[in-house]
Amino acid sequence: MKSNTAAAGQLDEELGALGIQQEDIAVDLHATAPPEMPGRIFWEDDRYIQLGLNSVDCSIFLSRLSNADKASFKKHIITHGEDQTLSSSSLLSLMQGFSLGGKNSPPKKFDLLWASNSIENSVFRSNKYKIQKFLEYWSDRYPGAVSNDALDFLAQAAPIKNKSNNVESDDPEKSWLSEDEYADVLRAIWNYYDETDAHQPTLIRLLSMQYARRPVQLRSLKFCDLKTGAEKILSKIPDPEIHFPAAKEQDADEDFRGGKFEIHPVADHLWNMLMIQKKHIKVLFLETMGIELSKSQLEQVPIFTTALRIKNACNSLKDKLGLDPVLNTDDSLFHLPSGLIGRVLKFDGNGGSTNARKRNYPAHPPLPVSSRTGRPIVVTATRLRHTRARQLARQGVKRSVVSYWLGHNDDNALKSYYHDPAEEARQLDKAMSKGLTPIAMAFHGRIICTDAESTHPNDPSKRVELAKGYQLHYVGRCGKYSFCSTTSIPIPCYMCKNFEPLVDAPHQEVLEALLYRQQQEQELIRPGSMRHLLDPIDLSMDIMAVRRCIQLCDAKRKSMNQPQC
């Protein structure tokens, strides 16, 4: 057998006689390759598309770029999305920032003038860091695409100011729901279910109210996330489990179901509804795709989807990705988008039907009227999340548990839920000097003689009452929107600037109750005593505030020449 070298030499001679080089033979090697299919992120003309999620019209933004710059920008947006660890929502917000920032002054070049004009747009500014990082990425691979002045400007430009914290907001349509509002919304959901049997939207709303999960986590649920028996992780708890896929984490390898899972027990009423949903989804795939899902396939399909979503997923898999839908029923395209689930939670429609013969459910249930505003209760996923955390905090659940419940990595974000004016006042006693403490803890409210003088004279929810025996004694009104006082009244109110005590209310009885409680706190630990903490609570600042309130009420009565009650 000839050696490879000898064979190569002979071939060169034969090709040379024909006037052919070896490299000339390598012609059209990919003639039989399968047609190239776009990925899940692609462009259709000047529209940026994330398959199955959303799209952004960039036609105005790209209108003044040269063909070469436009082609390079589009190419590197795709590779940036494929190379980086940005979530789908971050990629969309990046493109929305570019599109909206360039609508009034589309760039001819990405220079200082473009950057200074675009930064005026709030969406662009809120995505400034993502935009800056992409432009640096693009500039490294396409020199001259972005001027150094523009990059320096974006690096130094101030980010958008943080919005107000809705958790601590005084607005009764942004902060957490009151106990009555929560109960009214829950009642409306169940009444609607009884009347219409609209199963999927009811289950979405109940899971959100129970577990405070984000829409993206509800979107990502599959039936394999429901665990019983040997599959369970919480072996000491007899209930079945639901494993919520975490929202996008910075160190997650994948965007869809890429992070850790958050495990929670499931009550019987929700478990039964989840099992009914499983039967509905199995029938839906049969009616929509004509396939009987196997047991293993059923475990991998979404808990929440619709006939229309399944049809669109089949078309995208086949036409855009070149995949067989029957072999890819576990694909994320079959899952409802998180935006649609968010609208269901807002009672903005029901998100489509799980019945292949019906496009939609009946109209969503009417929202009950809030006693605080006189208008329909505003419900959002974020608001339900805040409300559930507040409920757990007020039940005495420790911070680490609430942090786990909400999927937080630390408990710093929980401070608002545990906000208690009285407790904060006590803590200040340790941090402040004795000279400043009495000033900080003094009564700061406004004495009123009648309800008519209060900030909210006609709002019954603003009454602050002292429970004594089997009676409630009216002591004043709250001058603020929020209802922090409803869980620990009335003692914290006396150190709150929004408290408006009535001049002739039984404040002396509040003082006596505090003095009695302080005495109990100072007792030695013994069977049957009220004390249950190793360190006694110091109520001296509360007592000081109530005494100050009594003094001011006495002074007001004297100034009005009213006899003391």
LOMAR-441798 format. One record per residue (C-alpha): residue number from 1; z, y, x. Coordinates in steps of 0.1 Angstrom, whole numbers, plus 2048, in hexadecimal, padded with zeros to 3 digits. Example, Ala and Ser with C-alpha at 12.3 -4.5 7.8 and 13.67 -1.06 7.14 Angstrom:
2
1,84E,7D3,87B
2,847,7F5,889
% end
This chain:
565
1,800,800,800
2,7F7,822,80D
3,812,83A,815
4,817,859,7FF
5,80B,86F,81C
6,7EB,85B,820
7,7E5,85A,7FB
8,7E9,880,7F9
9,7D2,885,816
10,7B7,870,806
11,7BB,882,7E5
12,7B7,8A3,7F6
13,796,897,806
14,789,88C,7E4
15,793,8AC,7D3
16,785,8C1,7F0
17,764,8B1,7EC
18,764,8BD,7C8
19,770,8DF,7D1
20,792,8DA,7C0
21,7B5,8E2,7CB
22,7D3,8CD,7C1
23,7E2,8EA,7AD
24,7C2,8EC,799
25,7CA,8CB,788
26,7EA,8D9,779
27,7D7,8E8,75B
28,7E6,8EC,738
29,802,8D3,73D
30,812,8DE,71C
31,7F4,8D9,705
32,806,8BE,6F2
33,829,8CE,6F2
34,839,8D4,6D0
35,834,8F7,6C3
36,84F,90F,6CF
37,868,916,6B3
38,87E,935,6B2
39,8A3,931,6B6
40,8BE,93C,69E
41,8BB,960,6AB
42,898,96E,6AB
43,881,98C,6A2
44,869,98E,685
45,855,9AD,68F
46,870,9C8,693
47,88B,9B6,67F
48,8A7,9A5,691
49,8B1,984,680
50,8CE,96D,683
51,8C3,94E,670
52,8D7,947,651
53,8EE,966,656
54,8DE,988,656
55,8C4,99F,664
56,8C0,9C3,670
57,8A1,9D9,66C
58,89B,9EA,68E
59,878,9F8,687
60,883,A1C,689
61,899,A17,6A7
62,87C,A05,6BA
63,860,A1C,6AE
64,85E,A33,6CD
65,862,A19,6E8
66,844,A0E,6FD
67,837,9EC,6F6
68,845,9DF,717
69,867,9EE,711
70,868,9E1,6ED
71,85E,9BE,6F8
72,878,9BD,713
73,893,9CB,6FC
74,88C,9B0,6E2
75,88B,994,6FC
76,8AC,99E,70C
77,8BE,9A1,6EB
78,8B5,97D,6E5
79,8BF,971,707
80,8DF,986,705
81,8E8,975,6E5
82,8E1,953,6F4
83,8F2,959,716
84,911,96C,70B
85,930,961,6F7
86,92C,97B,6DB
87,932,96E,6B8
88,917,971,69E
89,929,98E,68D
90,92B,9A0,6AF
91,906,99C,6B5
92,8FE,9A9,693
93,915,9C7,698
94,904,9CE,6BA
95,8E2,9D0,6A9
96,8EF,9E5,68D
97,8FD,9FD,6A6
98,8DB,A00,6B7
99,8C8,A03,697
100,8DF,A1D,686
101,8E5,A31,6A6
102,8C0,A35,6AB
103,8B5,A3D,688
104,8B6,A63,68B
105,8AA,A64,6AF
106,899,A43,6B9
107,897,A40,6DF
108,878,A44,6F3
109,88D,A3B,711
110,8B1,A30,712
111,8BD,A50,723
112,8DA,A68,721
113,8CA,A7B,704
114,8C7,A5B,6EF
115,8EB,A50,6F8
116,8FA,A72,6EF
117,8E8,A73,6CD
118,8F0,A4F,6C4
119,915,A51,6CC
120,918,A69,6AE
121,912,A4B,697
122,933,A3A,68E
123,923,A17,68D
124,914,A1C,6B0
125,935,A2A,6BD
126,94A,A0D,6AF
127,932,9F5,6C1
128,930,A0B,6E1
129,93F,9F0,6F8
130,928,9D5,6EC
131,90A,9EC,6EF
132,914,9F7,712
133,918,9D3,71E
134,8F6,9CA,710
135,8E5,9E8,721
136,8F5,9DF,742
137,8E8,9BB,73D
138,8C5,9C7,734
139,8C4,9E0,751
140,8CC,9C6,76A
141,8AF,9B1,75F
142,896,9CD,756
143,89C,9E9,76F
144,895,A0C,761
145,89C,A02,73D
146,8BB,A17,73B
147,8C4,A36,74F
148,8E3,A37,764
149,8EE,A57,752
150,8ED,A45,731
151,902,A28,73E
152,91B,A3F,74D
153,91D,A53,72D
154,923,A34,718
155,93E,A28,730
156,951,A49,72E
157,94C,A50,708
158,96B,A4C,6F4
159,96B,A2F,6DC
160,96E,A35,6B7
161,990,A3D,6AB
162,9A4,A21,69B
163,9A4,A21,676
164,9C5,A25,664
165,9D9,A05,660
166,9D4,9F9,63C
167,9F3,9E3,640
168,A08,A02,642
169,9F3,A17,62B
170,A03,A2B,60F
171,9E3,A25,5FB
172,9EA,A0C,5DF
173,9C6,A00,5E1
174,9C7,9F8,606
175,9E9,9EB,60F
176,9F6,9C9,604
177,9F8,9BF,5DF
178,A19,9C2,5CE
179,A29,9A3,5C0
180,A1D,9AB,59D
181,9FA,9B2,5A9
182,9F8,992,5BC
183,A05,97F,59E
184,9EC,990,587
185,9CE,988,59E
186,9D9,964,5A0
187,9DC,961,57B
188,9BA,970,576
189,9AB,956,58E
190,9BA,939,57B
191,9B2,947,559
192,98D,94B,564
193,98D,927,571
194,99A,91A,550
195,980,92D,53C
196,961,927,552
197,968,909,569
198,959,91E,585
199,967,907,5A0
200,95A,914,5C2
201,963,939,5BE
202,985,930,5B1
203,98C,919,5CE
204,980,934,5E7
205,998,94E,5D7
206,9B5,936,5D6
207,9B2,92B,5FA
208,9B1,950,605
209,9D0,958,5F0
210,9E3,93A,5FD
211,9DA,93A,622
212,9CE,95D,62A
213,9AF,950,63B
214,992,966,645
215,970,961,633
216,960,954,653
217,97B,938,654
218,974,92E,630
219,94F,92F,637
220,953,916,654
221,967,8FC,641
222,959,8D9,63F
223,967,8BB,62C
224,971,8AB,64D
225,98B,8C7,650
226,99F,8B7,633
227,9B7,89D,642
228,9CC,882,633
229,9DF,863,63F
230,9D9,85B,664
231,9C2,879,669
232,9DF,891,663
233,9EF,8A5,67F
234,A0E,8B1,66E
235,A1E,88E,66B
236,A40,89B,65F
237,A30,8AC,641
238,A25,894,625
239,A0A,8AB,616
240,9E5,8A8,620
241,9D7,8C2,638
242,9BC,8DC,63B
243,9B0,8E5,65E
244,9A1,908,65D
245,988,90F,679
246,994,92E,68C
247,982,94F,68C
248,96D,956,6AB
249,983,955,6CA
250,97A,965,6EB
251,97B,945,6FF
252,96A,92F,6E4
253,94A,91E,6F0
254,93A,91F,6CE
255,938,939,6B3
256,938,921,695
257,958,90C,694
258,95D,912,6B9
259,982,91B,6BB
260,9A2,909,6B4
261,9AB,8FD,692
262,9C8,90A,67D
263,9DA,8EF,66A
264,9EB,8F3,648
265,9F9,8DC,62E
266,9E8,8DC,60C
267,9FA,8DC,5EA
268,9EE,8C3,5D0
269,9DD,8DD,5BA
270,9C7,8E9,5D6
271,9C1,8C6,5E4
272,9B5,8BA,5C2
273,99D,8D8,5C0
274,98F,8D0,5E2
275,989,8AC,5D8
276,976,8B8,5B9
277,962,8D0,5CF
278,959,8B2,5E5
279,94A,8A0,5C8
280,937,8BF,5BD
281,928,8C4,5E0
282,91D,8A0,5E2
283,90A,8A3,5C1
284,8FC,8C5,5CC
285,8EC,8B6,5EB
286,8DE,89A,5D6
287,8CF,8B1,5BC
288,8C2,8CB,5D5
289,8B5,8B5,5F2
290,8B2,893,5E1
291,8C8,881,5FA
292,8E8,86D,5F4
293,900,879,60F
294,911,85D,622
295,936,85E,626
296,933,86B,64A
297,919,885,63F
298,92F,892,623
299,94B,898,63B
300,935,8B0,64F
301,926,8C5,633
302,936,8E6,629
303,951,8E9,60F
304,940,908,602
305,91B,90B,5FC
306,902,90F,5E0
307,8E0,901,5D5
308,8CE,920,5E2
309,8E0,91E,604
310,8D6,8F9,608
311,8B2,901,600
312,8B0,91E,618
313,8C1,909,633
314,8A7,8EE,62F
315,88B,907,632
316,899,917,651
317,8A1,8F6,662
318,87E,8E9,65B
319,868,908,65F
320,87C,91C,679
321,88D,902,68E
322,877,8E4,68A
323,894,8CE,67F
324,897,8B4,664
325,8AF,8C1,64A
326,8BA,89E,63F
327,8C5,897,663
328,8D7,8B9,666
329,8EC,8BD,647
330,909,8C6,65E
331,8F7,8E6,669
332,908,908,665
333,8EA,914,650
334,8F8,900,633
335,918,914,632
336,91B,933,61D
337,91B,954,632
338,93E,963,636
339,931,984,626
340,92B,972,606
341,94D,962,606
342,95C,984,60C
343,94A,991,5ED
344,958,974,5D9
345,97B,97E,5E5
346,974,9A1,5DA
347,96A,994,5B7
348,948,9A2,5BE
349,936,984,5AE
350,93C,95F,5B3
351,925,957,5D0
352,90C,940,5BE
353,911,91F,5AD
354,917,8FB,5BA
355,902,8EF,59C
356,8DE,8EA,5A7
357,8D2,8F2,583
358,8E5,914,582
359,8DE,931,599
360,8FF,942,592
361,921,93E,582
362,92B,954,565
363,937,977,56D
364,955,979,584
365,977,97D,574
366,982,9A1,56C
367,99C,9AE,583
368,9BE,9B7,574
369,9C9,9DB,573
370,9E3,9E6,58C
371,A03,9F5,57F
372,A04,A0B,59E
373,9E1,A1B,59A
374,9D7,A15,576
375,9B6,A07,584
376,9A9,9E4,58A
377,9BB,9D5,5A8
378,9A6,9D7,5C8
379,9A3,9B5,5D9
380,995,9AE,5FB
381,998,992,614
382,9AC,9A8,62B
383,9C3,9B4,610
384,9CA,990,605
385,9D1,988,629
386,9EA,9A5,62D
387,9FB,99C,60D
388,A00,978,616
389,A0F,981,638
390,A26,99A,627
391,A32,980,60E
392,A3A,968,62A
393,A4C,982,63F
394,A61,98D,621
395,A6A,968,61B
396,A7B,968,63D
397,A5F,954,64E
398,A63,95B,674
399,A48,96E,686
400,A3A,951,69A
401,A33,93D,67A
402,A22,95B,669
403,A0E,961,689
404,A03,93C,688
405,9FB,940,663
406,9E4,95D,66A
407,9D4,94E,689
408,9E1,969,6A0
409,9E6,962,6C5
410,A06,977,6C6
411,A1D,988,6AC
412,A17,9AC,6B6
413,A00,9B1,698
414,A1C,9A6,680
415,A33,9C4,685
416,A26,9D5,665
417,A2E,9B7,650
418,A52,9B6,65B
419,A57,9DC,659
420,A79,9E3,64B
421,A87,A07,64D
422,AAB,9FB,64D
423,AA6,9E1,669
424,A93,9FB,67E
425,AAF,A13,679
426,AC8,9FA,686
427,AB3,9F3,6A4
428,AB1,A18,6AD
429,AD6,A18,6B1
430,AD2,A03,6D0
431,AB6,A18,6DF
432,AC2,A3B,6D8
433,ADF,A4E,6E5
434,AFD,A53,6CF
435,AF5,A78,6CC
436,AD2,A72,6BE
437,ADA,A53,6A9
438,AEB,A66,68C
439,ACD,A7D,68A
440,AB4,A61,689
441,AC7,A4E,66F
442,AD1,A6A,658
443,AC5,A6C,634
444,AA3,A7E,633
445,A9A,A7B,60F
446,A97,A95,5F3
447,AB2,A97,5D9
448,AA4,A99,5B5
449,AB5,AA0,594
450,A9C,A90,57D
451,A7E,A79,57F
452,A68,A97,578
453,A70,AA5,59B
454,A65,A85,5AD
455,A44,A80,5BE
456,A39,A65,5A6
457,A4C,A6D,585
458,A37,A56,56F
459,A35,A37,584
460,A4E,A1D,579
461,A49,A09,59A
462,A59,A26,5AD
463,A7B,A20,59F
464,A95,A16,5B8
465,AB2,A03,5AA
466,AD2,9F4,5B6
467,ADB,9D1,5AA
468,B00,9CE,5A1
469,B0C,9B1,58E
470,AF3,9AA,573
471,AE7,9CE,570
472,ACF,9E5,582
473,ADB,A08,58A
474,AC1,A23,58E
475,AC6,A36,5AE
476,AA5,A49,5B4
477,A80,A46,5BA
478,A68,A3F,5D6
479,A51,A5B,5E0
480,A38,A46,5F2
481,A1B,A2F,5E6
482,A27,A10,5F7
483,A41,9F8,5E9
484,A54,9EF,608
485,A75,9F5,5F6
486,A6F,9DA,5DC
487,A7B,9BE,5F3
488,A9A,9CD,603
489,AA6,9EA,5ED
490,AB8,A00,5EB
491,AC9,A02,60D
492,AAA,A09,623
493,AA0,A25,60B
494,ABC,A3B,616
495,AAD,A3E,639
496,A8A,A43,62C
497,A7B,A66,629
498,A68,A5B,609
499,A88,A53,5F6
500,A90,A6B,5DA
501,AB3,A63,5CD
502,ABF,A70,5AC
503,ADC,A88,5B0
504,AF3,A76,597
505,AEA,A52,5A0
506,B06,A3A,5AA
507,B01,A3F,5D0
508,B27,A39,5D5
509,B22,A15,5C9
510,B07,A10,5E3
511,B1F,A1D,5FD
512,B3B,A05,5F2
513,B23,9E8,5F3
514,B19,9F1,616
515,B3D,9F5,621
516,B46,9D3,612
517,B28,9C2,624
518,B31,9D2,645
519,B54,9C4,641
520,B46,9A1,63B
521,B2F,9A5,65A
522,B4D,9AD,670
523,B61,98E,664
524,B65,971,67B
525,B4F,953,673
526,B62,93C,65B
527,B58,924,63F
528,B4E,937,620
529,B49,959,630
530,B2A,96E,629
531,B22,971,64E
532,B06,95A,659
533,AFA,96A,679
534,B08,967,69C
535,B06,98C,6A1
536,B13,9A2,685
537,AFB,9BB,676
538,B06,9DF,67C
539,B03,9F3,65B
540,B13,A12,668
541,AF2,A26,668
542,AEB,A1B,644
543,B0E,A26,63A
544,B08,A47,64B
545,AE8,A4D,638
546,AF8,A45,616
547,B16,A5B,61D
548,AFE,A78,626
549,AEB,A72,606
550,B0C,A74,5F2
551,B15,A94,604
552,AF3,AA4,5FC
553,AF6,A99,5D7
554,B19,AA9,5D5
555,B0C,AC9,5E4
556,AEE,ACA,5CC
557,B05,AC5,5AE
558,B1B,AE1,5B9
559,AFE,AF8,5BE
560,AF2,AF0,59A
561,B16,AF4,58D
562,B15,AD1,580
563,B35,ABD,57C
564,B37,A9E,593
565,B31,A7D,581
% end
